[in-house]
Amino acid sequence: MEPQASNSFIQDQTPYVPTSDERTMAILAHVLALFAHFLGPLIIYLVKKDESKYVAEHAKESLNFQITMFLAVIASIVLMFVLIGFVLIFAVAVFSVVFVIIAAVKASDNKIYRYPINLRLIK
């Protein structure tokens, strides 16, 4: 007798492959954050949220990350009065650039990227 496989764990779902335009918009949602901070991802999210779930996910993640980085910069500015803020603001800037680049590369590989430190304010 052969053991019976449980069908509850077998899923017949094919992974979603975004179009070239969706992939480009997802990459832009991350890269524009380097120049326009939260405005780039916000505009992309507002324009594309009803058209593409893939682009909306990337734009939301990027927007949440930029809001988180903005709060980190504010905290660093406050901490400049005790001098640690000068080091922290530099660290936040480097951290932000590195992870935005990683997110853009993941978006070009058709993967949803989750930033390691991110307040998920927009759901």
C-alpha positions in Angstrom: 0.0 0.0 0.0 1.2 3.5 -0.9 0.9 6.2 1.7 -1.7 8.8 0.7 -0.5 12.4 0.3 -2.4 15.1 2.0 -3.9 17.5 -0.6 -4.3 20.3 1.9 -0.6 21.2 1.6 -0.5 21.0 -2.2 -1.2 24.3 -3.8 -1.8 24.7 -7.5 -0.6 28.4 -7.7 1.7 29.7 -10.3 3.9 32.6 -9.3 2.9 36.0 -10.6 5.2 37.3 -13.3 4.9 41.1 -13.6 4.9 42.8 -16.9 7.9 44.9 -18.0 6.0 48.1 -17.1 5.1 46.8 -13.7 8.7 45.9 -13.0 9.9 49.3 -14.1 7.4 51.1 -11.9 8.4 48.9 -8.9 12.0 49.7 -9.5 11.2 53.4 -9.7 9.2 53.3 -6.5 12.5 52.4 -4.7 15.0 54.5 -6.8 13.0 57.7 -6.8 13.2 57.6 -3.0 16.9 58.4 -3.3 15.9 61.7 -4.9 12.4 62.6 -3.9 12.3 60.8 -0.5 8.7 59.8 0.3 7.1 61.8 -2.6 8.3 59.4 -5.4 6.9 56.2 -3.8 3.7 58.1 -2.7 2.9 59.3 -6.2 3.6 55.9 -7.7 1.4 54.3 -5.0 -1.5 56.7 -5.5 -1.4 56.3 -9.3 -0.8 52.5 -9.5 -2.5 51.1 -6.4 -5.7 50.1 -8.3 -3.9 48.9 -11.5 -1.2 46.6 -10.1 -0.9 44.9 -6.8 2.8 44.2 -7.5 3.6 47.9 -8.0 1.4 48.8 -5.0 3.3 46.4 -2.7 6.7 47.8 -3.7 5.5 51.4 -3.5 3.9 50.8 0.0 7.1 49.2 1.2 9.3 52.0 -0.1 6.9 54.6 1.3 6.9 53.0 4.7 10.7 52.8 4.6 11.1 56.4 3.7 8.8 57.5 6.6 10.8 55.3 8.9 14.0 56.9 7.7 12.5 60.4 8.1 11.7 59.6 11.7 15.3 58.2 12.2 16.7 61.5 10.8 14.5 63.5 13.2 15.7 61.4 16.1 19.3 61.9 14.9 18.9 65.7 14.7 17.5 65.7 18.3 20.5 63.6 19.4 23.0 66.0 17.8 22.7 68.0 21.1 24.6 65.1 22.8 26.9 64.6 19.7 25.8 61.0 19.0 23.4 62.4 16.4 26.2 63.3 14.0 27.2 59.6 13.8 23.6 58.4 13.7 22.6 60.7 10.8 25.5 59.4 8.7 24.6 55.8 9.6 21.0 56.4 8.7 22.0 57.9 5.3 24.3 55.0 4.4 21.7 52.4 5.7 19.0 54.1 3.6 21.0 54.1 0.3 22.2 50.5 0.7 18.8 49.1 1.4 17.1 51.1 -1.4 19.6 49.7 -3.9 19.0 46.2 -2.6 15.2 46.7 -2.9 15.5 48.0 -6.4 17.6 45.0 -7.4 15.0 42.6 -5.9 12.2 44.5 -7.7 14.1 44.0 -11.0 14.3 40.2 -10.1 10.5 40.1 -9.8 10.6 39.6 -6.0 8.8 41.5 -3.2 11.4 42.9 -0.9 10.7 43.7 2.8 13.1 46.2 4.4 14.7 44.9 7.6 13.7 47.9 9.7 10.4 49.3 8.6 7.4 50.7 10.4 4.4 49.4 8.4 2.2 52.5 8.7 0.6 52.2 5.3 -1.1 48.8 4.9 
